[in-house]
Amino acid sequence: MSMQKSAGSFRVFLLCAFLAPAATCTVAIAAAQTSPAAPIVLHAARLLQVDTGNVLQPGEILVEGERIQAVGTTVDHPQGAKVIDLGDTTLLPGLIDAHVHLFLHPGAEDLQTVVESVPWRTILAEQAAKADLMAGFTAERDMGTEGAGSADTAVRNAINQGLILGPRMRISGNAIDILGGHEDANRFNPAQHVLSNADTANTADQLVAAMREQHKEGSDFAKIYETGPDRMIDGVLHTPYQYTETQLAAAVEEARRLGTNVGVHAQGEPGTLYAAQAGVASIEHATQLSDETMRLMREKGIFAVPTFAIFEYFASHAESHEQRARESAMLDYKIAEFKKQVAAGVPFAVGSDVGPFPHGTQAREMTLMVRYGMKPLAVLQADMINGAKLLGWQGQIGELKPGYYADIVAVPGNPLDDISVVEHVSFVMKNGVVLRQ
């Protein structure tokens, strides 16, 4: 047996070990062989064209290899094609989560990054990636390994090579932070010299140097902490900034040179304004945005990524009455500010901050965005179309169109009537391979 065929057989073994249904394994095996897989026709009661909101009834998709070949109420059924009837479901592009943490799990974040080894955390990250994919998330952006350095490079590369299951990944390696900043192990005994969960950079030159090191190790973009710590004082969010507009602009320019971009953790002003002035790609959390910040975000196409799911989780899983009151006050403030952002026309992408809450449950984010003021179609467009732009895969994923990658999910019912159906994905295809049915 040749080495190439041995590697292919190993990938098939891994896929089948993870996936119980025989039909799913059959498709996975077919995709891993050297001969082209048979065409697949997906049939469902509905198909949503996300860009227009038009619903085809019924909907069909012809998949050949890893790409979509045709979409319509009916498509050609080539000889030998496998027809999969998904019944009373709606076909959608694969879901996109623009803010995940594969290297985190529920529990004390500061402790798990200290007591768990990087190899162990990498194994858990592989399991997290699989859980997210099976929940319908076929593309994600990992916003920092929280002290695991460039270990996410290995996870992304293993996914790309078919060694493990997971979404298409954009990764940042460690995030970047100032000395004593948001992720700098500030609550530990200083004499123990506990390491930061991020790479430290205090100046523009150090920001650029950190980005170059991360890029060398395989990063796709830079994640920078711009604000923290956060406090509610008399009903108003207060969150100190960490980098000036000039410093962030240097990072944005370096990202442009590298052909990447910058996403910043920025809860509120003035850090959110500095980030918008510098021209970052996204403002994560975006709890407090001034009128000028929102104007710049509209003008420059900077995405706000609200991450409601993590705020809700912290408020409902607080360990004390005092903590619950703090987290609930922050969430209430965030909801009120979000309504202003929606009214102001701020562009959004969808990210959940999953990791501190269980992987595979983050479609809750879309339910919350609708609950707090967006229309279901607008949320789906933010997730799929804007998410594809933010991850750098515009024209490749995020829509069901000929030539796009065959990243496709099915959900019960119609998400335009009830967005929460995205929390119950019943079918997952990535790259033309059926992974869940």
N, C-alpha and C positions, 0 to 999 in steps of 0.2 A: 504494500500500500504506500502511495506517495505521501510525502510530508504534507502537501497541500490538502489531499483528501483526508488525512488524519485530522488536521485542524478543523476542517469542515464538519467531520463526524463529531468532534468534541463539542462544537457549537450546537449541533443538533441535540446531543446528549443533555447539555445544559438547559436548552429550551424545554425539552420534554420532561426533564426532572422537575421544572417549575410548574408545568402546565398539565393539569389532570385530564381534561377532555381529549378523547382520542382524535376527534376532528381537528382540534387546534394543533395537536402534535403533528398530524398529517400535513397540514399546511406549512408548519415550521420546517419539517423535514424537506418538503418540496422546495422551499425557498433556499435551503442551504445546499442543494445539489448543484452540480456544475451546469446541468441542463436548465433552460428557462422554466419557471413555474407556469402552470396553466393559467390562462386568464380567469379572473374572478368577476362575477356580476353580483353586486349587492342590491337587494330590493327591499324597500321599506315603505310604510304607508305615507311617509313624508320625507322631504329633503329640504333643508333650509339653505338658501343662498344668502350667506351672512352679509354680503356687501349691500344687497338691496332689500333684504327682509322678505323676499319672495319665497313662498313655500310651494314646492312642487308636490303634487299628490296624484299618484304615488311618485316615489323617487327611485332612480336607479343610477348606479355608478359602475362603469367598466374599468377594472384595474388590470393592467398588464405590467408585470414586473413590479418595480417600486413606484410607478407613476399612475396617476389617473389618466385614462384615455378618453372617456366620454362621460357626460352627466346629462340627465334629462328625466322626463316622466317614463321614458323607455329608451334603452340603448341597445346596440347590437349585442347579440349573444354568440360570440365566435364558437366554432366547433370545438368541443372539448372543454368549454368554459365551465367552471364550477359556479353554480348559482346558489347564493345564500339568501334565503328569505328571512328577514328580520321582523316581519309582522308589524304590529301596531307601534312602531317606533319612529323616531325622527333621526335621519342621518345628519351629522354635523362634522365639521373639521375637528381634528384632535384638539383637545383643550390645551391651553398654554398657561403656565404659572411663571410669572416674571420675577417672583421673589420667593425662593425656597432656601432651606438650609439642610442639605442631605446629611451633614455631619452632626446634626443635633437631634435629640429625641426628648420626649417629655421627662421632666425632672429638673433639678437644679443645674442651669446652664453653666454657671461658674465652676461647679464641682465636677461635672462630667468632663469638662475640658482639661481638668487637672488629674483626675484619678483614672481616666480611661486612656489607654495607649492609642497612638495614631493608627497602628495596624488594626486594633479592635474597632476604632471609630470608622475606619475605611470599610470594614466588613458590614457594619451597621448602615453605612451610607449606601452600599450596594443594595441592601434590603429595602432601604427607603426609596431608592430609585425604582425598584421593581414595584413597590406598593403604589407609587405615584402613577406609573405607567398603567397598571391594571385599573386604576381609578379613571383612566381616560386622558391623562396628561402626557401627551406625546412630545412636548417640548417644554423646557424649563430653563431658568436662569438661576444658578446657584450663587447666592449673595454672600459668600464668605464661608470658609471652612471653620471659623472660630478656633484658630490655633492649630489646625492640622496642615498648615502650609499649602503646598501644591498637591496634596493627596487627591484632590478632586480631578487633577489632570489624569491620573490613572483610572479613575472611575469613568470619566468621559471617554477616554481612549478605549477602555474595555467594552463600553457600550457600542462605540463606533465599529469595533472589530467583531462584534457579535459574540463576545465571550460572556457577557452578562446582559440581563434585561434592564432597560431603562429608557427614559425619554431622550430626545436630542438635547444636548446640554450646551449652554454657554456658562463658563466658569470664571471666577475671579481669583482663585487661590485665597489667601488671607485677605481680609479687608485691611484698610490703612487708617491709622488713628494717630492722634498726638500723644505725647507722654502725659499720663494721668487722664487720658481721654475716656471715651464711652466704654471701651472694652479693655481697659488696662489693669484688670485685677485689683482695683482700688480698695476692695473690702478685705483683702488679705493682709496678714502681718508683713510689713515691709521687709523685715529681717529675713523672711523666707525667699524673697526675690522671685515670687510667682510670676511666670511669664505672661505677657499680654496675650489676649486672644486675637490680636491683629498685628500687622507690621507697623512699626513706629516711624513716623515722619513728622518733623516739626517745622520744616521750611519748604519752600517751593522746590529747591534743589533736592531735598530729601524725598519729597513726593515723587519727583521724576525718577530718582534712583530706585525707589521701591517699585514703581511701575515697571521699570526696565527689568529688574530682577524677576518680578512675577511673570512678565511676558516671556522671559527666557525659560521659565519653568512651565510655560504652557497656558497662561491665562488668556481668556478671550476678551476681557474688559477689566476695568478697575472699579472696585467698590470702596468708597471713602466715607468715613464717619464725619459728618459736618456739625452735628449738634449733640448735646447731652451734658449733664443729666437733665431730665425733664421733671418739672414740678408745676402743679396747679396752685396758684396763689389768688385767692379771692375770685375764683371762677375763670381765671385767665392762664393760659399756658405760658410758662417761662422756660426757655431752653437755650443755654449759652451756645454761641457758635464756636467752632474749633479752627476753621481756616478762613482766611480773608478771601474776597473775590479774586484778588490778584493771584493768590496761591492756587485757588481752584482753577483759574484760567490757565495757569501753567500746566496743571494736570490734564485739562481738556486738550490743550495744544499737543502735549506729548501723546495722548491717546489718538489724536488725529494723525500724528506722524506714524504711529504704530498700526493705524487702520482699525482702531477699536473705539470704545467710548467710555464714559464715566457715569456710574450711577451712585448717588449719594444718599446716605441715611440722613434725613433732615426733617425733624419734626416741626420746626417753626421758625419764626423770624428772630433775628435777621439772617440766620443761616440759609433759610430757603431762598431769600432774595439774592444772597451772594451766589448760590448755586445757579439760579436762573440767569443772573448777570454773566456768569462764567460760561454758560451754554452747555451744561451737563445734559445727558440723554434722558435721565429720569430722576425724580425726587421721590425717594421711598418714604412712606408713611404720610408725608405732606399734611400733617394735622392742622397746621396754621399757615395760611398763605395770605399775604397782603394783596391789596388791589394791584399794586405795581408788579408783584411777583406773578400774579395770575395773568396780567397783561403780557409780560415777557414770555411766560409759558405758552400762551396762545400764539404769540408772534414767532417763537422759535421752534414750536412743536415739541416742547419738553413734556414728557408724560408724568403725571402724578400717579403713584401706585399706593392706594390707600391702606391696604393690609388690615381690613376690619377684623378678619378672622382671629388674628392673634390678640387683638384688644378684647374681643368678646371672650376668648378662652381665658385670658388672664383675669378678667372680671368675674368669671363664673367659677374659677378654680383658685381663688385667693385663699391663703392659709389663715387669715385673720379678718376680723370685722373691719379693722382699720385699713388693711390692704385692699379689701373688697371695695371700701368706700373710695379710696384713691383711684383704683382702676376704673370703677364705674363713673366717677367724675370725669376722668380722662376720655372715656368712651362717649359719654354724653356730649362733651365739648367737641369731640371729633365729628360726631354726627351732625351737629349744628353747623360746623365749619364746612363739612362736605356738601351740605345742601347749598351753601353759598358758592362753592366751587362749581357744582353742577350748573347752577343758574348763570355763572360767569362764563361757561363754555370752556373750562379747563380740559385739555385732552387727558384721557385716562388710559392706563393699561391695568391689567389685573394681576395682582400678586398677593399671596396669602401670608407669607412669613412662616410657612409650615416648617416644622422641626420641633420647636417647643411644644406643639400639639401634634397629634399622630399623623404621620404621612398617609396619604391616600384619602384624607377627609377634607381636603382644602377647597373643593368645589363650593363649600359653604360660603366662600368669599363672594361669589356671584350672587347668591341668594341675599346676602347682606347689602350689597351695593344696590340691588333693586329695592330692598326694604327701605333704604335710606335716601332714595330719591331718583335713581336712574331707571329708564325703561329697559325691559328685558333685552330688546334688540341692541340698544346702546351698550349694554354690558357685554353681550356676546361679541359685538364689534370691537370693544375695548380689549377683550380677551384675545380674540383670534387675529383680527386685522392689525390692531395696534401692537399686540404682543409679537406678531411676526416682524413688524418693523423694528421694534425695540431689540429683538434678538438677532436682527440682521438676516432674517430669512424671508423678507418680503418677496412675493412672487413665487415662493417655494412651498410655503405652508400657510395655514390660516384660512384657506378658502377651498371649496370643492370645485375645482376647475381643471380642465385638461392641461396636462403638463406639470401640475403640482404633485408633490410627493403624496402617496396614498396613505396619509395619516388621517384616519376616519374613525369616528365613534358613533354609537347609536344610543339614544336615550328614550325612555318610555314617554308617551304623550308628546306634547308640543311645548318646547321651552318658551315660546312667545306668550303662551297662556300661563305657564307656571315654570319660572326659571329654576325652581328647586329640583326639577327632574335631572339637571346636570350632576346632582349628587348621587344619581343612581344609574350610572353608565352600565349598559348591558352588553356592549360589543366594543372591542378595541382592535383596530388595525394600525400598524405602524410600518411604513416602508413597504406596503403591499402584503405584509405577513399578518395573518389573523392571530392575535395573542389572547383574546378573550371572547368567548361566544357562549 
